[in-house]
Amino acid sequence: MGQAKAVSIRQKIALAHKQGCSYSSLAREYSMSYNTIRSICIRYESSGELGLIPHYGNCGRLISKDSERSFRLVRLIKHLHPDWGISYILVRLGLEYPDLSFQSERRYQRRIAFKRTKVPPSQIPAVNSERARLAHDTWQIDAKERIGLSDGKEYCFLNVTDEKTAALLKTKTFPPGAD
């Protein structure tokens, strides 16, 4: 991988070329490739002293707005459902939003792992042994009563979710007082 050359060395190379040294002789003298010497000299001729300053902003991969938007969506869903894997999240999002562009699964895994803060072992809470260990071991049933909608009507909601995967298994909506 290429490395940035110091500005002082770039200035010496540009000055030596201006005095008549060839690209080949400068490449041997400074132990650099012919193309590196040539690009330094061309940048100096076209932009002057400013052309010798490294442009670190051009380093790294470019991230498009669409891929950054998809990363924020994956990160949000991972935050809401920490037990879900990235591959599962990407499959669900791909079905829900087929026009959204995604990067590789591994890229999301790396970026999310990099952002995550490490918790010291002394601060990790004790594991609750009563929590489900496999999918469909325990279901959670949650009722929400008399939820007002924008049309003024009230409804009740009954949700059944799997405790291990946090997947919504069934939902039922009915007006209050209905049997």
N, C-alpha and C positions, 0 to 999 in steps of 0.2 A: 504494500500500500504506500502511496506517495506521502511525503512529509512536506510541510511548509518550510521553505528556506528563509533564513533570516533576511531582513531588509538590507542589512549592511552587506551581506554576500551578494544579494541581487544588484545592489548599487555598484559593487566592484565588477561584477560580470558585465553590466550594461556599459560602464565606463571603458572597460577593456575592449568590448566589441566596437564601441564608438571610436576607439583609437586604432582599430584595424585588425584585431585578433579574430580568427575564424571561430565558428561554432565548434568545430572539431577540437581545436587546441584548447578552448575554454572547457569543453567537456572533459578532456583528459586532466587538465589542471585542477579542476574543482571536483573531480570524481562524480560527475552527474551525467545523465543521458543527454544525447545530442538534442532531442526534442525539448527537454526541460530548459536547456540553455537558449535554444531558439525561441521558445515561448516567452521567456523572460525578456529577451532583447526586443521582440516584436511588441510586447506590451509597453516597454519603455519608449519605443519609437512612436507608438500611437497615443499613449496617455501621459508620457513624461514621468515625473517622480511618483505621481499617484498610481500609475500602473504597476509600480513595484510593491505596493502594499498588498498583503494577502487578503483575499476576499473570503473570510471564514463563513459568511452568511450563505455561500453557495455550497457548503459542505453538507453531506448527509442526503437522505432520501427526501424527496418532495412529497408532502402529504396533501392530497386534494381535500377540498371542503366536504365532498361527499363521504370520503373514507373517514374523515375526522368526525363527521356527524354520525356515521354508523358506529364508530368507536364509543362515542358518548352514550349512544343508545344501549350498546352491549354492556358498558360499564354500569349504567343505571339499572339494567335488569339484573346484572350480577350482584349489585348492591341490595336490590329488593329480594332476590332469591339466592343467597350465598351457597346453598347446597347444589344448585344447578351448575353443570359444566358448561364451558364455552361452546363446545360442539353442539350441545342440546339447545343453547340459546340461539346459535346461528341458524340451526334448522328451523326453530320456531319463527325467528325473524324472517328467514327466507320465504316461509310459507305466507306470513302475514304481509310482508313488503317485498314482492318479487322484483321491483324496479330498483331497490336500494343496492348500491355496490358495496361489497364486503372485501376485506383483505383476508389473508390466510388465517386459519384458526390459531396457529402458533404465534402469530404477531399479536393477536389480542391477548393470548395467555401471557406473553412476555410483558406487554404494556400494563396489564392489570396487576401482575405480580410485582412489577417495579414500583407502581404507585402505592401498593399496600404497605402499611407500616407494620413493623415487627413488634409483637407484644412479648415482653419478657416472660419467661416461664412462670415466674412467681405471681404474675397477674392473670394467668389463664384460669378461668373459673373451673370448678370441679364438674366432671361430666355427669349429667343426670342419667342414671341407669334406667329410669322409667320411660325415657324417650324411645320411640320406635327405631328399630335397627334396620328393618327392611321395609320396602314399599308395601302398602296395604296391611301392615301390622296394626296400625291405629288410624282411625279416621276422626277428623274433627268436624263437628256440626255446629254451625253458627247461625243464629237467627237475628235478623234486623227487622224490627217492627215499626210500622207506621212511618215509612220513609216518604216524605213529600216530594212529588214530582213537579215539573214546571207547569203542568196543566191543572194543578190543584188537587189531584187525586192522591190518595195514600196507598202504599203497597207494603207488603211484608216480603222479605227475601229469606230463603233458607239455603245456605251453602254447605256442601259437603266437600272437604279437602282431605288429601292424604297427608299425614303428619310428616313423614320422611321426605317426600319429594315436593311438598307444598303445591301439588297439582290440584286444580279444581276438578273434582269428579262429577258433581251434579249441582245444579242450582234450580230452585223452584221459586216462582213469583206468584203471589195471590193477594187479593184484596183482603183487608182486615175483616174478621168475622166470617169468612168463607170456611166451610168444613170440607 
